[in-house]
């Protein structure tokens, strides 16, 4: 197997920013959209070939899966930001120790999350009001799915290492390979072997193993400070502390963010199986659009991390506003496409008129202003790139969980319609984005005054 010598890194510290941001963010967005596209194959295959009951079973797991996936993705912000800072500070001798700490921590974290998920699965599904008619199939799906969590963590942490020096393309290629395998296995297991929800869960497991393996193989083949060796796996306390300071608040934010969706899911469940299935399929479109916002947020973390490490606050500000503009703009463009051809896109997932009606309702209520998700994502990312992770987490929890629970107990209780339930998303985005913008501007003013002194 050939070795990979030190290759050219993206220069985030000098020259124009716009082109580099787009070159970095677009592969990231494509990676996430591919991942969601392949994940939505689970929904499409069971909806088309295993029936509405199987679709509702998978749909009932969406919020629970989101808790663990968002915790995983949030934790990976720590490795990304810390490595980017080291690159900006020209402290490259510390990179290899950090890489091995990151991957060792990732393996241990994945195992803990797997067992935790299996332990709480029934409790969370029952608490969210999953109908008794689908709960057994939902548990079967989620327990197989959780076996793939350690591999998912390894992939995300490994991808964070690659992103820290500007490589956002390889993660996309690896997802393309693993996702293609996922879709093929979905069709084989469900159509040929009539395996239903367990078939799509097993296909997801195999695809996650493949993506993790591809990332590790790449890092193993390197011959520079990013090289990985199994016998060097260890956790260095100082490195772990830096990762946790940024990653834990981001991870908890992501997990708690999804907890709010569990509460919303309980409201959706009150409208019956058709609403559960329709909401589940429409959620796929929100993920596709949200992935664009997150891609520019990831760009904000990495570019800000390097430039903050180099002490260039002026460039950090420019990065922030350009990521905000592109995040909102590109996200909203895809939303408009989905809303214009709504019947076509919803029809991919279901042939049921009743299920489609709920799906279309959610699509129009939520995607109409989905671009606003880029506000709080980019704001949080920019702050984390500068080592400030706790405040964005607290504000996001207030703006999503607390705000949404209050909405459910007041506005939705007074007007208990499916449409009013969907309106909670846009309202919470406006609230959260506004608060985080104030925090960001205040922090930048403080840093600029300190720099002048």
N, C-alpha and C positions, 0 to 999 in steps of 0.2 A: 504493500500500500504506500503510495507516494506521500511525501511530507509537504506541508504547506509552510513556506518560509514567510518571514514577516512581510505582509503586503501593505500596499498603500492605504492609509487611513484618510477619512474625510477631514479636511482642514476646516474646523468649525470656528477657529479663532481669528481668521483673516479673510479678507475679500468679501464679495457679495453674500447676502444671507438668503434672499428669496429663492434662488435656484436650488441651493443646497437644502433648504427646508423642504421644498417640494420633492426633491430627489430622495430625501430621507423619509418623508411622511407617506408618500404614495405607496411604496412597497409595503410599509407598515399597515396602511389602510387595506391594501389588497390582501395582505396576510390575514388580518382579522376578518375581513369579509369572506375570504375563502374558508376560514375556520367556521364562521357562522353558516356559510352556504353548505358546507359539508355536515355541520351539526343539524341544520334544518332538513337535511336529507332524511334524518331520523323521523322528523315530523311528517315530511311528505310521504315517505315510504309506508309508515304505519297508517297514515290517514287514507292513502290510496288503496293499500293492499291488506290492511289488518282491521280496518273499520274505525268508526267514530269512538268506540269504547277504548280501543288501544290508543287512539290519538289523545283522548282525554286523560288517560293514564300517564302518558309521556308529558302532556301539558301540565298536569298537576305537580310534576317534579321540577318544572322550570325555575320556580322561585328558590327552591332548596338547592338545586345545582348552582344557581347564581351566587348564593352565599359563598360557597367554597371556591368557585371559579374567580369571583371578584376578590376574595381574600388572597388567593394565589397571585393574581395579577397585581394587586396592590403591594404585596410583599416584594415582588420583582422590581418595583420602582427603586427600592433601596440599593440593590446591586448596580442598577443602571446609573443612578445619581452619584454613588460613591466612586465608581470606576471613572466616570466622566470627570469628576473633580480631580482625581489623581492624574489623569491625562493632562488636564488644564494646568495643573501645578508642576508638571514635568517630573513627577515622582514615580517613574516607571518601574523602579526596582521593587516597589511594594505591590505591583499589580498581580504577580503570580500567586503570592500568598493570599491575596484577596479573592482571586478566581477559585482557588481550592476551598476557601472558607465558604464562598457563595454556594458552590455545588454540594458540599458536604451538608451545609445547613438546609439546602433544598431537598436532599434525600430524606433527612430526618423529619422535616416539615411535612413532606408528602405522606409519609407513613402515619404520622400523627393525625393528619386531616382525614386519611382514609378510614381509620378506625373510629374517629369521632363521628364522621358522617354516617357510617353504618349503625352506630349506637343511637343516634338521634333521629334517624330517618322516619320511623313510624310516628314518633312523637310529633315531629314538625308537620308531617302530612295530615295527621289527625287534627292538630291544632289549627291548621289552615282550612279545615272543613272539606277535605277531599272526600267525595262521595264514596260510600261503602261499596258501590258497584264496581269501582275501579281501583280501590286501594291496594288489593293484592298484586295486581299487575304493575301498579306504580312502585311498590316496594321491590318487586323483582327487578324492574328496570334500574332503579336508583342504586340498589346494592351491587349490581354488576358494574354500573357506571363508576361507583366509588373506588373500585379496584384500580381504575385508570388514573386516579388523582396523583399518586407519586410520580408517574411518568409525565403528567401534565405540568407538575411543578418543575421537574428537571428541564423540560422543554422551555418553559417560560423564563427560568433563571438563566439557562444557557443562552437564550435569545437576548436577554438583558445584557449579558456580557458582550455579545456581538454588536448590539446597538450602541454601547458605550463609546465605541470608536468609529461609528458611522455605518456599520454594515447592517442594513435593514432588508437586504435582498435575500440572503441565504435563508433566514427564517421563513420567508415567503415560499421559496422553492421547496423547503422541507414540508411545509403545510400542504403545498400542492400535491406532493407525492403521497403523504399520509392521508390526506382528504380523499384523493382518488381511490385509494384502497378502501377507505371507509364506505364510500358510495357503492362500490362494486360488491363489498361484503354485505351491505344492507340489502341489496337486491337479491343476492344469492340466499342469504339466511331467511329472509321474509317470504320471498316469492317461491324459491325452490324448495326450502325446507319448512316453510310455514311456522317459523319460530316466533313471530310476533315481536313483542317489546324486548324479549331477551335477545333476539337476533340483532336488533339495532344497537343494543347496549354492548354486546360482545364485539360488534364491528367497531364501535367507538373505542373500546379498550385496545384492540389490536392497532388501530391507527395512532393512538397516543403513544404506544410503545415504540412504534416506528419513528415518529417525530422526535422523541427523546433520544433514540439511538443515533439518528442523523446528526443532531447537535453535538452529542458527545464525541462521535467519530471525527467531526470537523475539528473540535478543540484538541483532540488527541493527536491529530496529524500536524498541528502547528509546531513551529520551531522558534517561537518567540515567547515573550512574557505571558501570553494568553494560553500557552500550552497546558493541557490537562493530563494528569497521570493518576490512575486509581490509587497507587501506593502512596501518593502524596496527599490524599484526602485527609483533611484535618480542619479543626476550627481554631483560629487565632482570636483570642478574646477581644483585642482592640479592634480588629477588623469586623468581627461580629457585632460589636457595640455600634459601630458606625452604620452598618447595614440596618440594624434594628431601629435606630433612632429615626431613620427616614421610612423604612419599610413597614414597621409595625403599625404606626398611625395610618399609613396609606392602606395597609391590608385590612385593618379593623374598620376603616372608613368604607372600603368596598364591601366588606361582609355585612356591616350594619345597614349600609345602603340597600343591600338585598333583603335584609330583614324587613325593611319597610315594604318591599314588594310582597313579602309573605302576608303582611296585613292586607295589602291590596288584593292579593290572590284570594283571601278569605271573602272579600266583598264580591269578587268575580264568581267564586264558587256558589254564592247565594243565588245566582241567576241560572244555575243548572249546567248540565254537561255540554250543551251547545255553546254556551258562553265561555266555558273553560277551553273548549277546542278552538273556538273562533279567536279568543284572546291569545291563545298559544301560537296560532299561525301568524297573527298580526305582529306579535312580538319579534318575529324573525326580521321584519322590515325595519323595526326600530333598532335592532342590533346592527344591521347593515349600515344604517345611517350614523348611528352612535360610534361605530368603529372609525369613521373618518374623523370625528371630533377627538377621539382618544389618540389617533395617530399623530395629530398635530400637538396634542398634549405630551405624548412621548417625545416628540421632537423638541418641545419646550424644555422638558426635563434634561435631555442630553445636551442640547446646545447651551442652555443656561448653566448647567453643571460645569461644562468645560470653561465657559467664559467667566463665570463667577470665580472658578478656581484660578483663572488667569488675572482676576481683578478688574475686568472690563465691564463696569456697570452700565455704561452707555449702550454697549452692544446687547447686554441682557434685556434692556428696555425695548430695543428695536425687535429683538427676537420675540418678546412677549406680544407686542401688538400685531406683528405679522402672523404669528401662530393663531392669535385670536381671530383675525380677519379671515384667514384661509380656513380655519376650523369651522366657523359659522357658515361661510359661503359655500364651501364644497359639501358640507353636510346637508344644507338646505336644498341644494341643487338635486341631490339624489332623492330627497323627500318629495320634491315636486314631481319627479319622474314616477315614483311609486303611486302618487295620488292621481296623476293623469291617467295612467293605465291600471287603475286599481282592480277592476274586475279580472283582468288577465292574471295579475300577480297572485291575487287571492285564490283564483281558480287552479293554480298550480298545486295548492295544498289540500283542497277539498272539493267534492262534488255536491256537498250538502248545502242547500239554500239557506237553511237556518244557521248553520255554522258560519257561512260566508257573511251573513248579515252582521253578526257580531264582529267578525274580522274587519269588515269594511268600516264599521263604526269606530273601532279602535284606531285603525290606520289613519283616518281623517282627523280624529281628535288629537292624537299624540304627534303624528308626523308633521302637522301643520306648522309647528314651531320647534321641531327637534334640533335645529341649529343652535338653540340656546344652551344645549348641553355642553357646547364647546366653551361657554363662558366659565363655568365653574371648573371644568376639567383643565383648561389651559392655566387658569389662575392658580389652582392647586399645584399643577406641575411646575410652574415657574417658581413658586415658593419652595417647593421641595428641591429643585435644582440649586437653590441657595441654602439648603440645609434646614429649611423651616417647614416641618411636616405636621406638627401637632395642631397648630391653629386651623389649617385647611380641613383637617379631619373633624375637629369640633364643629366648625361652621357647617360642613356638609352633613353631619349627623343632625344638627339643628334644622337645617333647611330641607332635609329629605325625610328622615325618620320622624322627628318630632312634628314638623309641619304637616306631613302626610297623615300621621295618626290623628292630629287635631282636625284635619279636614274630614277624615272618615267619621269622627265622632260628632262633628258639627254640620258642615255643609252637606255631606253625603247622607247623614241621618235625616236632615230636613228635606232633601231632594234625593230620595233613594233610587236614582236611575243609573243605568249602565253608563250613559254619556257623562253624567256628573262625576261618576267615579273616575273616568278617564281624564277629566279636566285637572285632577290633582297633579298630574305630571308637569304640565306647563306652568302651573302656579308655583310649584316648588322650585322649578328651574330659575324662574325670575327672582324669587326670594333668595335662593342660594348664590346665584351669580352676582347679584347686587352686593350682598354682604362680603363675599370674597374679594370683589374688586376694591372695596374700601380697605380691606386688610392688606392687599397687595400694594396699593398706592401708599399707604401709611408706612409699610416696611421699606419701600424703595426710597421714600423721603428720608427715613432714618439712616439708611445706608449711605445716601448721597451726602448728608450732613456730616456723617462720620468720616467719609472720604475726604471732604474739604478740610476738616480739622487735621 
